């Protein structure tokens, strides 16, 4: 009995230490995002009119964004690496203590994490709670805002719809950031930063019904054409 209590006490302390480590990593992430939010308007092309009928290249903006994000991240990389190594050690220790305390429960928890990841096609390679605390939470706040009817809602809808198909649903103008509250701009930067860090194309397939509703509300011509063709 005493050995079991000691194991659970150590496990509780380790779990709290892990939460503190994760909070430190999250803080660095938020600080980087805040700095990116501040510089996004400076990355937008200064030219406001098309030259020779050609719109600004969105790929150039993305390249500038990625370069700036890489530079800001590089400044904090030693801290991120040290905290990530600490988090990995803590995870291994926690898993070992859980198995010692209750091997069956530890195996069930592992199965639950796998099942949860499988439910979210958008974040197949991430833990669900990582998605929901960071970019997922920001995405859902923007989605909720876009479902109302204000100037900020229109800008949120423009930002979300361009992810699916910029050609038919319209492009997002970085200058729209000037027309939203700082918290909304930060959410946009969070989602954009996450997207910029993905190695392959990912789309919000789990939110298809909500996205289709946005298309019907904000792009009725596109929605009607899709239904007619379907």
Secondary structure, DSSP 4 states (H G I P E B T S, - for coil): -HHHHHHHHHHHHHHHHHHHHHHHHHHHHHHHHHHHHHHHHHHS-S--S-BTTB---HHHHHHHHHHHHHHHHHHHHHHHHHHHHHHHHHHHHHHHHHHHH-HHHHHHHHHHHHHHHHH-GGGTTS-HHHHHHTHHHHHHHHHHHHTS-SHHHHHHHHHHHHHH-HHHH-PPPGGGGGGS-HHHHHHHHHHHHHHHT-SS----GGGHHHHHHHHHHH-HHHHHHHHHH-
